[in-house]
Amino acid sequence: MRTIAVFLWLAASMLNAQSLAGVVDLHMHSDPDSMPRSIDALDLARLCKTKGYRALLLKNHYEPTAGLAWLARKEVPGIEVYGGIALNRSVGGINPAAVEHMVQVKGGYGRVVWMPTFDAQNQAMDAKDGRPFVPVSRGGKLLPAVMEVIHLIAKNDLTLATGHSSASEVMLLIEAARGAGVKRIVVTHGMLAPVRMTVAQMQQATKLGAYIEFVYNALIGPNKMFDMPEYARAIRAVGAEHCILSSDLGQKGNPLHPDGMLAFFEGLRANGFSAEEIEMMAKRNPAAALGIQ
């Protein structure tokens, strides 16, 4: 009986490992960073390659990651690694020159521009800690520098991610990006603080062609805001065809990215999502959002 039990456990483990084949994770934190991380980018690429991932997007709140993506590809061939830039204070805030430089980094793997995240005005107002911030709008209108960055995103066929902007700013960004010809837009963890979009707002965003990101980090640890059934109801209301599943992991004390994604998949299956829907949200939709279909 013990032998049979071990065999079944191994079979189940293999099935879970296979379910990660082709995953494209658009929200992966790693070292080197100024914040505590559980794994460095090279080891993360190696780990995800063994799990069958197709692609990783390395995110750092304060450092551009296009160069790190180039290095990871050199050291870990056989997996697609991309980078981006978050427009926080460390890169000059809403800085068109920084975006232009990222585009020119060797390899061309800088693919995503995040509007301000931890330094966003919305984040600072939510934290109420009085620290400096980076605004994206004033009086209900996007700032001229934001519009310049949006036009650069369109010109260079990049992906816009909305960062930690407020729900109303997210809508301004999507509308402006569509008007400027940006092809790919991701609403960064739309339900999670400090964005806090309602289902109706997320539905409105998808009508304009944006994807809504749902991250596993919202379900666990110190950043937990939701239980799986609540999250699943929101995803169902928005529609799997408009959603992206990301880990948003790499923090000390949290599961490693593949373990978190497997738990995410299992939770969604337990709440009525089919394997096909999960494939769409974890593989096809994020690939489309990166422009790598």
N, C-alpha and C positions, 0 to 999 in steps of 0.2 A: 504493500500500500504506500509505503514511503517513497518507493521508486516512482510509482505512478504520480504521486503528488508533486514530486520534483519535476517530472516530465511536463506536467500540466503547467507548472509555474514557469518553466523555461519557454514553453509554447506561448503562454500569455505574454511573456516579456518580449519574445520575438515579434509578436503581433503588434505590441505597442511601439517597438523600435521602428517597424516598417511604416507605422502611421505617420512618422516624422519625415519620411522620404518626400522631398520636394517642397518642404516648408520654406517660406520666405518671411523672415522675422524683421519687421521694420523698426524695432525699438529695443536695441540691445546696448546696455551699458557695460563697460569693461575698463580695466587698467590699460595704460597709465591714465590716471585721473587725479584731480585734487580732492575727490570724495572717496570714501572707502568702497572698494569694489571686491568682488569675490573671485575674479578670474581676469587674466589679461587677454587682450584682443587676439593674440596668436594662439594661445591655448583654447580660447573660445572657438576660433575657426577650426582648429584641429578636432575639438570635441564635436562640433556640429557636423563636420564632414563625416565623422564616424557614424553619426545618426542619420545621415542621408539628406541633410538640408540642401536646398538648392542655393539659397542666398542669405546673407546677413547685411543689415544696415547698422553700422556702428554709430552710436549717438553719444555725444559728449556735450554737456551744457555750456562749456567754456572754451573748448578747443575744437577747431575744424578737424575732421577725420578723413579727408580725402587721401592724405599721405599715408595714414595708418592703413587704410584699405589697400593701397598699392603694396605696402610692405607685407600685409597679411596674405595677399594673393601670391606674392613671390615665395613666401615661406610655406604656404599651404595651398599648393595648386589643386585644382579640382573642385573648388567651391567659389562661388561668386561673392565677393565682399565689396560693399559700397560704403561711402561716407557722406558727410554733409556738413552743414554749418548752422549753428543756432545763434541767432542775432542778439546775444546778450552783451553786457557791458565789456566783457573781456575782449571782444572783437570789434569794439566801437559801436555797439548797438546796431541800429538800422544803418548798415554800412555797405553801400553798393560796391565799394572797392574791395572789400573782403569777399564778397560773393564772386566778383570777377576773378580774383586771385584763386579761389577754390576751383573754379572752372578750368583754370590753366594748369593745375597741379598734374604732374606726370601720371599718365594712365587714364585720366578722364573719369575717375570713379567717384568724384564728388557729384552726387545725384540729387540731394535734397536740401532745401533751405527751410529751416524752422524759423518762424517768427519767434520773438523773445519767449523764453521758457521761465527759468527761475528769476530772471530780471524783468519779466513783463510787469507792466503797471498793474494789470489785473492780479498778478501773483502777489505783488507788494501790498496792494490794497486788501487782499484777502488775509495776508499774514499780519497786517497792522503793526509792522515793526519799524516803520519810519525810514527804511533804507532807500537808497537811490534806485530808480527804475528806468525802464526803456518804454516810452509810450509808442503806440502804433496809430492812435487816432486822437482827434481833438474835436469836440463839438459835433460828434457823429460823423466825422469825415476822416478818412485815412490821411496820414501825413504825406507830404510830397516825397520824402525819402522812401517811404513804404511803397508808393507807386513806382518809384524808380527801380526798386528791388523787384517788384512784381514784373515789370517789363523785362528786366534781366533774366528772370526765371523763364519767361515766355521765349525770349530770344535764344536762350541756350538749352531749351527743351528740358528744363529741370522740373522737379516736383516741389510744389509748395505744401508745407505742413504748417498748421495754424498755431502751433506752440501753446502757450498758456494764456492766450487771449480770452477775453470774455465772450460769452455767447453772441452778444450783439456785434462785437468786433469780428468774430468768426464769419458772420454773415457778410459784413462789409468786405472782408478779405476774399471770400469766395466770389462775390459779385464782381469785384474789381479784377480778380484774376481771370475770370471767364471773359470779361470784357477786353482784357489785354491779350487773350489768346493762350493762356496757360492751359495745358492739356490735362494735367494730373494734380489733384488736390486731395490731401488727407487731413481730416479734422483730428488733431492730436487728442487722444483719449477724451472724447467729447463729453462723457458723463462724469468724469473724475474731476475733483477740485483741482484748480480753481475755475475750470471752464464751466462745469455744471450745466450742460445743455439739457433741456427737456427733450422728451421723445418727439414732440411736435417740432421743435427747432432742428433736431437731427433729421427728421423727415424732410423738412424744408431744404436743408443743406444738400441732401441727396438728390432732390429735384433739380438742383443746379449742377449735378454731376460730381459732387464730392463723395469720397469714401469716409466712413466713420470708423475710427480706430477704437477697439475695445481691448484693454490690457489686463493680463492676469494679475499684475501687481495691485490692481484695485480690489482684489478678493482676499488678500493675505497681508499679514504683517502689520507694521505701524501705519501703512498707507491704506489699509482696508477701509473701503467705503460701502461696499455692497456684498450681499450674499448671492450665490450663484443663481437662485431662482429669479431674483430681481433683475440681474444682469441679463439672464436668458430672455425674460419677457421683453426687455428693451431691444435686444438684438432681433427678436422675432418681429417686433413692431416696426423696426427700421427696415428689415428685410436682409437676409443673408447676402443677397447680390450686391448690397451697398456697404457691407461691413468687412473690416479687416481685424484679424486676431493677432495680437502682438504680445510678447512676454513683458516688456518693460522691466526686465530683471537685470541682475548684476550687483545688487546691493548686498553688503555683508549681512549674513543671517537669513537671507532668502534662498529658495531653491535655485540651482543653476537653470539656465534658460531652457534646455530641452526637458528637464523634469517639470518645470512650470508649465510648458506647453502641453505636455502629456496630461497633466492634471486638469488643465483648461479643457482639453478635448473630452476627457472623461466626464467632467462636470456638465459640459454641454450635451453630451450623449445622454446622460442621466436626466436631462431636462428636455428631451424630445428632439434634439437636432440629429439629423441623419449624417452618416459618414460623408455623403456627397456635399452637404451644406458646409461641413467643417473643412473639407478639401477646398471648397470655393473660397472660404474666408481666410484660410491659413496659407493657401498656395496660389491660387489663380488671381484673386483680387489684389494681394500685395505685389505680385509680379507685375500686374497691369499698372499699379500705382507707381512702380519704379520704372516702368517703360521697358520691361525685359521680357515681354511675351514672345 
